[in-house]
Amino acid sequence: MSFPRESISGTPKMSRHQNGEEYRNPTEVKKSQIVMPCHANHRQELSVGELLKWMDSTACLSAERHAGCPCVTVSVDDIHFEHTIGVGQVVNIKAKVNRAFNTSMEVGIVVSCEDLFSDTHWSVCRAVATFVSQRTTGGKVQLRPLVPCTQAEQVEHSLAAERRRMRLVHADIMKDLLANRAFQQVEVQEAEKAVPAERTRVESVELVLPTHANHQVNTFGGQIMAWMENVATIAASRLCNAHPTLQSIDMFHFRGPSHVGDRLVLKAIVNNAFKNSMEVGVCAEAYQGEEPLRHINSAFMTFEIRDQEGKPCTLPRIRPEPLEGMRRYQEAIARNKIRLDRKYIISCKQTEVPLSVPWDLSNQVYLSYNNVSALKMLAARNNWLLNSEKNKVSLYTLEQKQVLSFKVETEVDIPAERAFMLLSDLSKRVEWDPNYERCELILRVNDDDFLYRVVTPSIGQDGASNSPSADQGGKVQDFILLASRRPPCDSGDPYVIALRSVTLPTHPPTEGYNRGEVLCAGFSILEVSKDISKISYFNQASPEVLPYISTDIAGLSSSFYGIFCTCNTFLQENRVDHASTPQSQPPSSTLKRTQL
């Protein structure tokens, strides 16, 4: 019996603090593996099932390094596979804990490939897994906080709270989307060569042996995923009698543990086939002896069939089974919409996210995530340059990839929570910001997300604001903004109010107004002491926003100071005032949920 040649290194990658000292991340674990023929499929490419096992074991070691006790996989976020890996190439996996919550922790996983002969490297995939630690006597362990030390760690630490929020509502998103009549009334398009779904059905049983389990005799989550990927690949192959390529795995949760001695029943079927991709649903259930089946996990995998040139092939249509088959068929369409939303809103780099993404209830959570995460990433930049300062109100600029951003920062004598409640109500911003001529609440989505229409005055050639009646050829601007607010997740976290442009079918551009775009803007409010807050305002200046600040950046004026003084006066006047905040505002009747 031959063993795979592999090396697992727990030595963290060394980087340097700003003071030059070497820094070693205590939770980072690395694994390097040469892909051998025993790891490969018929195309001499690394089996995704093997890769999933390596990713899970590496992430588990990282989680255990922080927890100091055994850990188990709870969930894994979406995984998109960018490239395949061939025999003889080296897989490099790096995992580290991004953030520890009370009893769970998020572990980030980065997979890259290395060709030893050409000395080239490329990215394969990224993943985020959630682990919980367990005592050998049973019960969860209270985790100690993780302190980020570098800028990259601070960003991931901050974004982990937003990802956790999104995970908790993922199931509700699907329920709400399926409740939409548009998906309930989907009809199957008949085709002469439609493949019956029952033809793709696969069922397989695996016996869980000690080699498949960890030191707590729980089956490795990666091993279960490898078995699930195997039956899913067979189901996808049966649809079109060709070898499929796994493109992505949707977010999934382990609903219960599996142990040594379990019989694991794995079932897979093609739920729906789109033009160039298909969704395969997989279910894993366990039993011992005559006990009833226990649901372990369900997952949805997306496959493609590629031709010799690597281009996706057109797939045959699927004919779903009656009743349950039709339900799976409809749900696959809903999941495909969510998949596209997540791909273009979350998975893209910030510079690739399209401006003014259409807003609706199905993508609200992902737009809100993108809104807050973009602001947190902008705030975490450490190369801001001080442009000007007046009476402790500072203006900073940051130029990156031909995009200019600015930050205005000062300390205010007001509790952070009170400042957060006042500044998060955009309808009150007209009381202190001359650049907000009018602001109307369109819809209160929930306690933390709101849609507004903001009208701003036109800007003259000298940078001065003009009223509509005195407009010198330019139009008054309006913006449709999604405002997302977040209280701190832990002590030391700031309050966040994030703004970005969206489009609404009920509020198209109108004559007499120039529809502007806000890329990324908002407030970060940090508690300095019980009664003092550091307030930072950020804006990634779009062409429509830049004229309002250009004279300040050029040093020709200090209007930013005057606006912040007015803001401070507004905060002081309402320091103990119980005026209405977004929580007390009723939903606007101008935009019904059913219309979106």
DOLUMSE-107788 format. One line per field, with one value per residue (C-alpha): x, y, z. Coordinates in steps of 0.5 Angstrom, whole numbers. Layout:
N
c1 X; ...;
c2 Y; ...;
c3 Z; ...;
END
This chain:
596
c1 0; 3; 2; 1; 7; 5; 7; 3; 6; 4; 9; 5; 7; 12; 10; 12; 9; 10; 15; 19; 19; 17; 10; 7; 0; -1; -7; -4; -4; -1; -1; 3; 1; 4; -2; -1; -5; -9; -12; -14; -20; -20; -17; -11; -14; -14; -21; -25; -27; -20; -19; -25; -22; -15; -18; -23; -17; -13; -18; -20; -12; -13; -19; -16; -10; -14; -19; -14; -19; -22; -27; -32; -34; -41; -42; -38; -40; -40; -34; -32; -27; -23; -18; -17; -10; -6; -2; 5; 3; 3; -3; -2; -7; -7; -12; -13; -18; -21; -25; -28; -35; -37; -37; -36; -30; -29; -24; -21; -18; -14; -12; -7; -3; 4; 8; 14; 17; 15; 15; 8; 3; -5; -11; -16; -21; -23; -27; -30; -32; -35; -32; -35; -30; -33; -30; -29; -34; -39; -42; -39; -33; -33; -28; -23; -23; -18; -14; -12; -5; -5; -9; -11; -13; -17; -21; -22; -24; -29; -32; -33; -39; -42; -41; -44; -50; -51; -51; -56; -61; -59; -65; -70; -68; -70; -76; -78; -76; -80; -86; -86; -91; -87; -83; -89; -92; -86; -88; -83; -82; -83; -77; -77; -70; -71; -68; -72; -70; -70; -65; -60; -62; -56; -56; -49; -48; -41; -39; -35; -28; -23; -19; -25; -26; -22; -20; -27; -29; -33; -33; -29; -34; -29; -30; -37; -37; -32; -37; -43; -38; -37; -45; -46; -41; -44; -51; -49; -45; -52; -55; -51; -47; -40; -35; -38; -33; -35; -36; -39; -42; -47; -47; -49; -49; -48; -55; -52; -46; -44; -39; -35; -39; -45; -47; -48; -53; -52; -57; -56; -61; -60; -65; -65; -61; -60; -57; -49; -50; -54; -56; -55; -58; -54; -57; -53; -56; -53; -56; -53; -57; -64; -65; -68; -64; -61; -60; -53; -52; -55; -52; -53; -47; -47; -43; -41; -40; -34; -32; -24; -23; -25; -32; -38; -43; -51; -54; -61; -67; -69; -76; -77; -81; -88; -89; -82; -79; -83; -81; -74; -74; -77; -73; -67; -69; -70; -63; -60; -62; -59; -53; -52; -54; -48; -43; -44; -45; -41; -36; -33; -28; -30; -28; -32; -39; -43; -46; -53; -55; -62; -65; -71; -72; -68; -62; -63; -58; -53; -53; -53; -47; -43; -45; -42; -36; -34; -34; -30; -25; -24; -24; -19; -14; -7; -5; -9; -6; -7; -10; -11; -13; -17; -19; -18; -22; -18; -19; -15; -15; -13; -12; -12; -13; -15; -20; -20; -23; -23; -24; -26; -25; -26; -28; -35; -37; -43; -44; -42; -49; -53; -49; -50; -58; -58; -53; -56; -63; -61; -68; -65; -59; -62; -62; -54; -51; -52; -51; -57; -63; -68; -69; -75; -75; -78; -78; -76; -73; -72; -69; -62; -63; -67; -68; -68; -68; -64; -64; -57; -56; -53; -45; -43; -36; -33; -35; -41; -48; -53; -61; -65; -68; -61; -58; -53; -55; -54; -59; -60; -58; -62; -59; -63; -59; -59; -57; -55; -53; -49; -48; -42; -41; -36; -33; -28; -32; -34; -42; -42; -47; -46; -49; -49; -53; -58; -64; -71; -76; -81; -76; -73; -69; -74; -73; -70; -66; -59; -59; -52; -48; -45; -40; -38; -40; -42; -40; -35; -37; -32; -33; -27; -30; -37; -38; -33; -34; -29; -33; -30; -34; -32; -33; -31; -32; -36; -36; -42; -40; -33; -35; -38; -31; -26; -24; -23; -18; -15; -14; -18; -24; -25; -33; -31; -30; -36; -40; -37; -38; -46; -46; -43; -48; -54; -51; -50; -57; -60; -55; -61; -67; -71; -73; -75; -70; -71; -73; -79; -81; -87; -85; -87; -93; -89; -86; -90; -86; -90; -88; -81;
c2 0; 7; 13; 20; 25; 31; 36; 40; 46; 49; 55; 61; 66; 71; 78; 85; 90; 97; 98; 92; 87; 80; 77; 70; 69; 64; 60; 60; 53; 51; 44; 43; 36; 34; 31; 24; 19; 16; 23; 24; 23; 20; 27; 27; 32; 33; 30; 36; 31; 30; 37; 38; 33; 37; 44; 41; 38; 44; 49; 44; 44; 52; 52; 47; 51; 57; 53; 49; 43; 39; 42; 40; 43; 47; 50; 52; 58; 58; 55; 57; 53; 58; 53; 45; 42; 37; 31; 33; 40; 42; 44; 50; 51; 56; 57; 62; 64; 70; 72; 68; 69; 66; 59; 59; 61; 63; 60; 63; 58; 60; 55; 56; 51; 51; 48; 46; 46; 53; 56; 59; 60; 61; 61; 55; 58; 61; 58; 60; 55; 56; 51; 50; 47; 41; 38; 31; 30; 34; 41; 47; 51; 59; 62; 67; 73; 73; 80; 82; 85; 87; 91; 85; 81; 87; 87; 80; 80; 86; 83; 76; 79; 81; 74; 71; 76; 73; 66; 67; 69; 65; 60; 65; 68; 62; 61; 68; 67; 61; 64; 69; 67; 68; 61; 57; 58; 56; 51; 46; 47; 41; 39; 33; 30; 32; 27; 24; 27; 19; 17; 22; 19; 16; 12; 10; 7; 8; 5; 10; 7; 10; 13; 17; 20; 25; 24; 25; 19; 24; 23; 29; 34; 34; 26; 27; 32; 28; 22; 27; 30; 23; 21; 28; 28; 21; 24; 30; 25; 21; 27; 28; 22; 26; 28; 34; 39; 42; 50; 51; 49; 53; 55; 49; 47; 40; 39; 33; 29; 22; 17; 11; 5; 9; 7; 14; 14; 19; 21; 25; 28; 33; 38; 43; 44; 51; 53; 51; 49; 44; 44; 37; 36; 31; 29; 25; 21; 16; 10; 4; -2; -1; 6; 11; 15; 22; 28; 30; 34; 37; 41; 44; 43; 47; 43; 44; 40; 43; 41; 40; 48; 48; 52; 50; 46; 47; 42; 38; 40; 36; 33; 33; 28; 29; 33; 33; 33; 39; 42; 41; 44; 50; 51; 50; 56; 60; 58; 60; 67; 67; 64; 70; 75; 73; 72; 79; 83; 79; 74; 80; 85; 91; 95; 89; 90; 94; 101; 102; 94; 93; 92; 87; 83; 77; 80; 85; 81; 81; 88; 90; 86; 89; 96; 95; 91; 96; 101; 97; 95; 103; 105; 100; 103; 105; 109; 115; 122; 128; 134; 139; 140; 146; 146; 138; 137; 133; 132; 126; 123; 116; 115; 108; 105; 112; 112; 118; 117; 122; 122; 127; 126; 129; 127; 130; 130; 125; 118; 114; 110; 117; 119; 113; 113; 121; 120; 114; 117; 121; 124; 129; 130; 136; 140; 140; 138; 144; 138; 135; 139; 134; 127; 122; 115; 110; 104; 101; 94; 92; 95; 96; 97; 103; 106; 113; 118; 124; 131; 135; 142; 143; 145; 151; 152; 155; 149; 153; 150; 153; 153; 150; 157; 159; 153; 155; 150; 144; 140; 138; 131; 126; 119; 113; 110; 104; 106; 100; 101; 96; 97; 94; 86; 86; 92; 95; 95; 101; 103; 103; 107; 105; 108; 106; 107; 102; 102; 102; 100; 105; 111; 111; 118; 124; 130; 136; 131; 128; 121; 121; 115; 113; 108; 107; 112; 113; 114; 110; 112; 109; 110; 113; 114; 114; 121; 122; 119; 119; 120; 119; 120; 116; 117; 114; 120; 118; 124; 126; 127; 130; 137; 138; 136; 138; 145; 143; 138; 143; 147; 153; 152; 149; 147; 141; 144; 148; 142; 138; 144; 144; 137; 137; 143; 138; 132; 137; 140; 133; 129; 128; 129; 123; 125; 120; 115; 110; 105; 109; 111; 108; 104; 109; 107; 109; 103; 96; 90; 86; 91; 89;
c3 0; -2; 2; -2; -1; 3; 8; 13; 15; 21; 21; 20; 14; 16; 15; 18; 22; 21; 26; 22; 27; 24; 25; 26; 25; 31; 27; 20; 18; 11; 7; 0; -4; -10; -14; -16; -21; -15; -13; -20; -25; -32; -35; -30; -26; -19; -16; -13; -8; -6; -6; -1; 4; 4; 5; 11; 14; 14; 16; 22; 24; 24; 28; 33; 34; 36; 40; 44; 43; 38; 33; 28; 21; 22; 15; 8; 4; -3; -7; -14; -18; -22; -25; -25; -23; -26; -24; -22; -20; -13; -9; -4; 2; 7; 12; 18; 23; 21; 27; 33; 36; 42; 41; 33; 29; 21; 18; 11; 6; 0; -5; -10; -15; -17; -23; -21; -28; -30; -24; -25; -19; -20; -16; -15; -10; -4; 1; 8; 13; 20; 26; 33; 38; 43; 49; 49; 55; 50; 50; 46; 48; 50; 45; 47; 42; 36; 36; 28; 28; 20; 16; 12; 18; 21; 14; 14; 22; 20; 14; 18; 22; 16; 13; 19; 19; 12; 13; 19; 14; 8; 9; 10; 3; 0; 3; 1; -6; -7; -4; -10; -15; -21; -19; -17; -24; -27; -33; -36; -43; -47; -52; -56; -53; -46; -41; -36; -29; -26; -31; -27; -20; -16; -10; -6; 1; 4; 11; 15; 18; 23; 17; 15; 22; 26; 34; 36; 31; 28; 20; 17; 14; 8; 7; 7; 2; -3; -3; -4; -10; -13; -13; -16; -22; -24; -24; -28; -33; -34; -36; -43; -43; -42; -37; -33; -29; -22; -23; -16; -9; -6; 2; 6; 13; 17; 20; 25; 26; 23; 27; 25; 24; 21; 14; 10; 4; -1; -6; -12; -18; -23; -21; -27; -33; -36; -42; -41; -33; -29; -22; -18; -11; -6; 0; 5; 11; 16; 20; 24; 25; 25; 27; 22; 17; 20; 16; 15; 10; 3; -2; -9; -14; -21; -27; -34; -40; -44; -51; -53; -53; -46; -48; -45; -49; -49; -45; -46; -42; -36; -35; -28; -24; -22; -15; -11; -18; -20; -13; -14; -21; -19; -13; -18; -22; -15; -13; -20; -19; -12; -15; -20; -15; -10; -16; -19; -12; -7; -11; -15; -14; -11; -18; -22; -18; -23; -21; -19; -18; -19; -12; -10; -4; -7; -7; -1; 3; -2; -3; 4; 5; -1; 2; 9; 7; 1; 7; 12; 6; 5; 12; 13; 8; 12; 6; 7; 6; 10; 5; 10; 17; 21; 28; 29; 23; 18; 11; 8; 1; -2; -10; -12; -19; -22; -16; -11; -5; 1; 9; 14; 21; 28; 35; 38; 45; 44; 46; 40; 40; 40; 34; 30; 31; 29; 23; 20; 19; 13; 12; 18; 14; 11; 17; 17; 10; 5; 0; 2; -1; 0; 2; 2; 5; 0; 4; 11; 9; 16; 22; 19; 11; 8; 1; 0; -6; -4; -8; -9; -11; -18; -18; -22; -25; -19; -15; -11; -10; -14; -13; -18; -20; -21; -24; -30; -35; -30; -27; -20; -18; -15; -12; -10; -4; 0; 7; 11; 18; 23; 31; 33; 34; 39; 44; 40; 33; 30; 29; 21; 16; 9; 3; -4; -11; -13; -18; -17; -23; -19; -19; -26; -28; -29; -33; -30; -25; -27; -24; -20; -17; -11; -11; -4; 2; 9; 17; 21; 29; 34; 41; 44; 51; 54; 52; 46; 39; 33; 27; 20; 14; 7; 0; -6; -11; -17; -23; -20; -13; -14; -16; -8; -5; -11; -8; -1; -4; -9; -2; -5; 0; 7; 6; 9; 16; 16; 14; 20; 25; 23; 24; 31; 32; 30; 34; 40; 40; 39; 44; 49; 44; 43; 36; 31; 28; 23; 28; 29; 21; 18; 11; 5; 1; -5; -6; -4; -3; -8; -13; -12;
END
